[in-house]
């Protein structure tokens, strides 16, 4: 029974605290924020962490080369890179698995002569299995029902056409990531742990250098063990300049230095890695907002803030997107690991509810396996007849 | 964030109030809501269907005459069903008679295998074992480096070579025998379940190692795909259990339920944070509540037990009930809550806390401000905040680096809180006073800042606390159980 009393007292204290915070927040929030903003102004001089700037790519090789050369699986990985380099795979080719799972359901719907309840159920289940989520699925199917009623649609072929149209409408958004004149362009990559931020930067670095752009990679993940080494190796592979700080150092300062270095060498794009963080950790999200503020203050412009999202992510993906965009104002989503059996349907919810478009899709392990998102291909692939 | 299941049920159950038995139609309506809740928690569509069937069986014809409301009956049934589905008991780890005990970690990319391997090694160390880590992830750049760094942090040797994963595994086994390590934990590269070559590779590793435990590492945020992944890994490797990672986020972890249901292997461990200590054996009952969107009471109680010293808590609770709670007590309580972890997570675990409160974020800084204000008060002011006038308020504000309005707000809030407590504890106080009056004549009035000593230690019922008891029951927690756990 004492425990109950204890819990009550906890509850009371919590309620008291919350009340106090709410009452005083109005006045204090603004005051509290200002000094932070001011203190970031003198960041570069005040907190210059030891950084080794790999001006020459070859230098970076010396540093991390030994280890990585040994550790790599050269036969497998590099051969894949070479064969894939000449031709970027199309999204459709890579969605084989997703297509078959989806089209399985759709093929069976196509076979029906009329649209009855079981057709709707099957459609719903197919969307749910693709992680579209119950809310967006219901909303999508309601919209489809309205169209079906209004247009007197009675064949399942036409029904699926309507579903497709509705899906496309929700996925519509700018995909291109144009470079602006104010160089360097700064691209920030954020996301929860283990979604593939570092790998995405590596692949994108390869792609940008192939297109003839000069790039800098900034290892803003100072938390995870060996994260900087991982990015460093990608920088070597594609000949990008690489800036890192001490492990456990301040990520903002690493990114600021990366941007400064990019400006100094006249780079087109600075790709900034950040440590994976769960969107529920308010202190880490605050750290990320600071990274964004600092990046805004350096030379060049922040043109992209991309949320990297694992295609296997379920309904939590929407929550992630919401929290991250609150902290750093996302410009787009990178959907990774779409070459597995996961279908990444959560991007429907993100695109339709938060209006954040998907820009890139990761469909494999090699550098060339990062392709532009194409809503038509994405949906087409899901609907394709085998 | 999510509506709790009981919120959802409110509308349905209002109609059912006069019924004494749940009909099939009622249950079906309820099941639709449960379906939505489960799908939002990422439970697999197929698994949801079988669960619905079982819940229906449990609920139809249930008597509603008992002390529980119809909502409580259903929620309890659902909760029981989920707990059962998640695997009733915590998995027991035994050790091979001929060391080393070999553990193989497998999973998709980014599930958290490398970090989890290190956490598991640390856990084995606390069990008095001598683990060795093996880095067989030669795929991801710097993965072995990451493992070495983590190994150094927990003082566990890491073995790896620049050959191929299968040879590394073979050599590691010899190395473990040679150096007398009794547990070997093998980290492998992340792989997609549909990647035939890579699955063959991990099968070969498994053949070489002959692991005692093969764990599939699953991200708590995984969606519908969890089932496919678990099935194919199980087909290749014969899993022994699942390790659930990233449970410290707000994902509701329905994937765990799906995996358990499909491969029939228990969830052995759960990883609940970024540091290497945030790792524990898995408790099915807690996740059940979470999947349903109810508070995680048991974890809260456990944390409270650790954070509070029982005498202290007893005394504070007593004063709380009497309505003689002082700012000093408030300060003590705050310290204790701070020990329990981040305030937001504590709030999240409390059942029945309104959404508006839940959504307010309170950082350490803000708690610090409250502390500073209270510490800037004299002892007299802490006991009797009404003493604080304009001049005292200014002094306190200066002393704590805050504004006089902040001080005012805190004092106001505190008085309200005290009033609330008095109301809640009102019934109890009367009862207690009756009991007390026979033994002692003392009715009130405090002489020391910490208040009078607790008078009555015998367990008693607190009728005034019924609102909370109800909340607890709603959350599927039975009060007798609480009593047994005791402080």
Interface residues (C-beta under 8 A of the other chain):
Chain A: X1 X2 X3 X4 X5 X6 X7 X8 X9 X10 X11 X12 X13 X14 X15 X16 X17 X18 X19 X20 X21 X22 X23 X24 X27 X28 X32 X64 X67 X68 X69 X70 X71 X72 X73 X77 X97 X125 X128 X129 X130 X131 X133 X134 X135 X192 X193 X194 X195 X196 X199 X202 X223 X224 X225 X226 X227 X229 X230 X232 X233 X234 X247 X278 X279 X280 X281 X282 X283 X310 X311 X312 X313 X314 X315 X316 X317 X319 X320 X337 X339 X340 X341 X342 X343 X345 X346 X365
Chain B: X1 X35 X36 X39 X40 X41 X42 X45 X108 X109 X110 X111 X112 X138 X139 X140 X141 X142 X143 X144 X145 X146 X147 X148 X149 X150 X160 X162 X164 X192 X193 X194 X219 X221 X222 X223 X224 X225 X226 X228 X229 X246 X248 X249 X250 X251 X252 X254 X255 X274 X300 X301 X304 X308 X310 X313 X314 X316 X317 X320 X321 X330 X333 X334 X337 X343 X344 X346 X347 X350 X353 X357 X360 X361 X362 X363 X365 X366 X367 X369 X370 X403 X405 X406 X409 X410 X412 X413 X414 X416 X417 X420 X421 X424 X459 X460 X461 X462 X465 X468 X469 X472 X479 X482 X483 X485 X486 X487
